[in-house]
Amino acid sequence: MKRINKQSSPAASSRPAAASAVKLSEIGTPASQKTVRLAAILCALLAFVLYANTLGHDYTVDDGTVISNNTITKKGISALPEIFTTAYRAGFWDRNEGLYRPLSVAMFAIEWELAPENPALGHWINVILYSLTAFMLLLTLAAVFREYSLLFPLTATLLFVVHPVHTEVVANIKSRDEILCLLFTIVSLFNLHRYLNNGKWLALLVAAVSYFLAFLSKESAITFIGVVPFFIWFFHDKKPAEMARITAVFAAVGVVYMMMRYSVLGEFKGSPLLQLVNNSLLATDSGVDRFATAMYIMGKYLYLLVIPHPLAFDYSYNTIPVVSLSNMGALVSVVVYAALIWIAFKGLIRKDPLSFFILFFFATISLVSNVLFLIESTMAERFLYMPSIGFVLAIAFIVLKQFRLLKYNGGDRLASYFSVKPAFTVIMVLALTLYSVKTISRNSDWKDNLTLLEKDVKTCPESARIRYAYGSALLIEKALKEENESVKQALLDKSIVQLEKGVTILPNYAEAWNHLGIAYKEKKNFAAAVKAFEQARSFKEFKEADFYISAGLAYGEMKMFDLAIADFTKAILIDPANAEAYNNKGLYLFEKGVADSSVFYFDQAISLKPGFYQAYYNKGNTLAAAGRFTEAIQLYNESLKHKPDYVDAWLNIGNSYAAMKDYAGAMSYYQKVEQAEPGNRKVLVNIGITYRFMGDEAKALEYFAKAEKIK
């Protein structure tokens, strides 16, 4: 293989010997810069068209952790200093995570400032950045492989653009970190190549700055340090000392980033919380089985690069169970990767580009492979985003070499590059069409959380996380917001099915038990709710007040008042400004018979939330139980100021008047309840009793009969 270097003449590739299988009449002049730019624009436009159907999509899955549910991001532009001095998802949780990616989060904050609660802007920027990546990739490859036909970088870039495995990165706004990291890495490589050709320090400076921005986008940029010396070795004639000097520049950028990272996180490596639900490899202590499973996953990566179906946003426990080295998939993967390593090192000395493509793949996937060390995730399609460049380059190189088109030059007619060999054209059109159809189809799955989860729960039915996520989405996004009771009950049932499956797959899944408890509480199956909440707390110490409020309500409905009060007390300790916790503690102190203490908590709830109509109502009940009916009526009326159609308040005002023997006053409020809820059995009975006290037995019997007909 002829070595590419800066002294090579572009005209050299036009010699007949370089394209022996192509007729002389088919050989033109090398592509001009205009044609190269046209090809880059074509790739960028294709990228935009393929992902145009994501522009109207909602936030999905992890978008909440860095955008829609992140308290720092939602501060907007004012949060920029805080974003650069905190961990990646600091505004979502207080977990000590080992991620520092401020650039994409800073962009999200600016976008939130411009269009809060609107994901459209984020999707537009993702698609535009992906298109720009395609543009820069073509320009870079055309510059580096200038002695080859433009058909080579064009084929590789087109395959990269249409590859369905990239749908997670582009369709999920949160994966902006992946897009930015690769884009800035490509810009850095482009300028490194310019520097190696012309020796101008400005190009090297731009390369270094771009590389630093790649680091600020995602830590995986560190793998590029390993790519740099190989790039220089394969494509430029430089002495070892100069190779080392240039590599040192990029290493220095890495050191600057690591120091910046250390100042924020307090450590260089970071301390990610490894959990079984995230990484199935934690299910075994056997190093051999871990290696076998990691290699099995590496085999799946290669499979998805060739046949990207089916795709899923999550491959966590127990989608890929732990396997041993006797597993056929693991064995085949070991053999294939051993062969790739052999090919890579065989071509290293003679500078075969195929060797570089393989080494690029290995370098960029190494950190997420789970082979060298365990990471937070079992597997993810987004991990293939940068390594896929090595794959498409290798495929394009092999195919074009087989068709003897590596040196073909079609001049300034871009169409001529795909017309020289009909067989090659057919293969390319077929591959690009199949991948494009799959990409567009998969994009539609990312429309919103429920659409994605409903699809992927079928693809990965043994994923505890997908079961949990789907059940939680049905519960929180749908059931808890649904006003139609029959529809709500159906949604709760669907949610419970998914959450139950989740805890069956992973019995210690505390978060899934928690949401299962909430679902059962909403179903008024309080015994099952209590069991679920107790399971949840047995596996995790919750730090959220909402957990203890939900569990306390379930205990209270089961008449387990001491446990209920203890949970509300815990909620108040966690969040002293939580009006719900005070109100519920007061409610169950009243139920327990400690009425005097309950009034204090109702007053606290009202002071924290002046429009808290339930707290006024509950305090009214406490005073009514003490025979202070006039004061109780005042509180019920205060409750009605904030909720004018509060039927329970009307009913208890009527009850208070009845207790004071003001039957006319009682009747006026009972009739309001009857008009609002004709099927309210309780008020029909009370009206009947009131008529009896008023001496109208016929009317009393009429209402007793109405009540009797209602279940």
C-alpha positions, 0 to 999 in steps of 0.5 A: 500500500502506497504511503500518503505523505505531504509530498505526494502529487495529487496528479499521481492518482490519475496515472492508468496504473493506479486504476488498472480495472478502469478504462482509460476513458473513465479516468478523469482529473482528481476532484476539485475543492469545489466538488469536495465541498459539494460532496460535503454539502450533499452529506450534510443535507442527507443527514438533515433530511434523515433526522428531520422527523425528530424536530417535533419530538418531546423530551425522552428518557435521560433528557430529564436528568440534564434538561427538563428536570435539572434545577441548574439547567432551568436557571438559564444563562445565569447558571453558566458559571455554576454549570462549569463548576459542578458535576454533569447532573448536579442539578438532578441529584446529589450523587457523587458521579464521575462525569464532567461535561459542562459544554452540552449542559451550558448549551441546554441552559441557554436553550432553556433561557430562549425556549423553556419547556420547549424541546424543539430548539434542542432537537433542531440544534442536534440535527444541525450539529449532526449535519455539520459533523457529516460536512466536516467528516467528508472534508477531513477524510477528503483531505487526509486521503487525497491520493485516493478517489473522492469516492472513498471518503464519500462512501464512508461519510454516507455510510456514517450519516445513514447508519441507524445506530446513531439514532439514539445520539441524534434523536435524544437531546441529552446525547449532545455530548456525543455529537459535540465530542465527535464534531470537535475531534474531527475539527481537531483532526482536520487542523492537525492534518493541516499543520502536518502538511504546512507546519503552521502553528495556528493550525496546531493551536486550532487543533488543540483548542478544538480538542479541549472543547471535545473534552468539555463535551465528553471525557471519552475524548481522551482516547484521541490521544492514542489515535494521534501518534497512529495517525501521524505514523500512517499518513505523514512522514515524521520522525519519532521525536516530532511525533512525540512532540505533537502527541505531547501537545494533545496530552497537555490538553488532556492534562489541562482538562483533567486538572479542571475536572479535578478542581470540580469533582475533587478527583481525577478518575471520578467515582461512578456508582456501579449498580447491578441495574446499570451493568449486568457484569456486576452479577458475577465475581468471576473474572473469566465470566466478566471477560466472556460477557464483555467480549459477547457484548463486543460481538453484539457491537459488531453485529449492530454495526453490520445489521442494526436491528433491533435497536433499543435505548437500554441494554441494562440488567438483565437484557444481556445475562452473564455468560461463560467462555463456553458461550458460542457468542462469546467464543465467536467474538473472541476469535473475530477480535483476535483476527482483527488485532492480527490484521491491525498489527500485520499492517502496522509496519507497512502502514496499511490504512485498514490497520489504522481503521481497526486501531481507531475502532479499538482505541475509541471503544476501549473505555466503554468496552467493559473489558479493561474495567467496568463502567456504569453501563452494560452496553449502549448504542451511543457508545458506537458513535465515534468507533463507527467511523473506524467501521465505515472507513474499513467497509468503504476501503474493502469494498472499493478495493474489491471493485478497484475504485480506490484510485478512480477520479471522476473529476468535477462530475460528482455523479460520475463517481457512482456511475463507473461501476453499476454493481458498486452503485447497486450495492451502495444504493441498496445499503444506503436505502436500507439503512436510511429506512431503518433510521427514519423508522427508528427516529419515530420511536423516539417521539416521546417517552411512552412511544419509545418505552412501549416499543423497547419493552417488546425489544428488551422484555428482560430489562428491569430498567425498561420495565421500571421506566415504562411503568413509571411513565404510565403512572406519573405522566399519565395515570396521576394526571388523568381525571377520568376515573375509569381511564386512570384505573386502566392506566394504573393496572398497566403500570402495575404490570410493568413495575411488578415485572421489573421487581421480578427481574431485579428483586432489590430494585428500590425505585421500582418498588417505590413507584409500585407502592404509589400505583397501589396507593392510587388503586386504594390497595393500601395493603399492597402499597405498604408492602411495596414501600417496605420493600423499597426502603429495605433496599435503599435509604430514600432522601426524598420527602415525597417517598415518606409522604406516599408511604405515610399515606398508605400506612395511615389508610391501613390505620397504622397511625404510628408508622404514618406519623413517623414517616411524615415526621421524616418528610418534615426533617428532609423538607421543612417547607413541605406543606403536604407533610405537615397536613398529613401528619396533622390528619393522622394525629387527628385520626389517632385521637391527638386532636390538639396536636393536629391543629398545630400541624394544620396551621403550619401547612396553611402558613407554608401554603396559604391556598391549601384548601385541604388543610383548612378542611382538615382543621375544620374537621378537627374543630367540628369533632371537638364540638366547635361547629361555628369555627369549623364552618368558618374553616370550611368556608375558607377552604371553599374560597380556594376550591369553590366546588369542594363537595366535601366542604359543603357536606361538612358545613351541612353536617355542622349545621345539623349538629347545631340543629339548624336543619334548614341551614343543613338542608341548603348545603346538602342540596348543593352536594346532591345537585353536584353529585346526584349519586352521593349516597352519604348526602342522600342518607343525611338529607333523609335524616334531616327530613325526619328531624324536620318531621317530613317522614315521607320525604325522609323515606323517599331519600332513604330509598334513593340511597338504598339503590346506590351501591 
